[in-house]
């Protein structure tokens, strides 16, 4: 527990919270793009009217499997952010810093 608190304080002292927020947005964007590629076989994020999802290509994990290889980065960033938020949850200024 000591190392988690120390690492969270170090991360916050070097403005790592903003970096984690950007990493979360980027990981979400890549996850969403991978979902479109697997489902529709295209990268533009659009689907033609009435188009059925494509199931060809790489094997698709079960829809409820939230721990597949495509979501690994997203889950890692969320875990890091979770620990930082838990360490600083009683700090009133941290909420303002997080919302920026």
C-alpha positions, 0 to 999 in steps of 0.5 A: 500500500505504501508503494501505491501511495508513493507512486500516486504522489509521484505521478501527480507531482509530475502532472501525470494525471493529465497524461493518464487522462489523455492516455485514457482518451487515446486508448478508448479511441483505439478500442472503439476503432478496433471494435468497428474493424472487427464488426464492420470490416472498415476503419471509417466508423460508419456503416451502410444502411441495413448493413449486417456485421461482418464476422470474417477476419480475426476471431471475435471474443464473446461480446461480454468478454471485457478482458480480451486483447483489444481492451488490455490497454484500456483496462491498464489505464483505468486501473492506474487512474483508479489507484490515483483517484483512490489515493487522493479522494479526500484531497479537495484540490484533486477533483479540480485538477482531475476535471481540467 
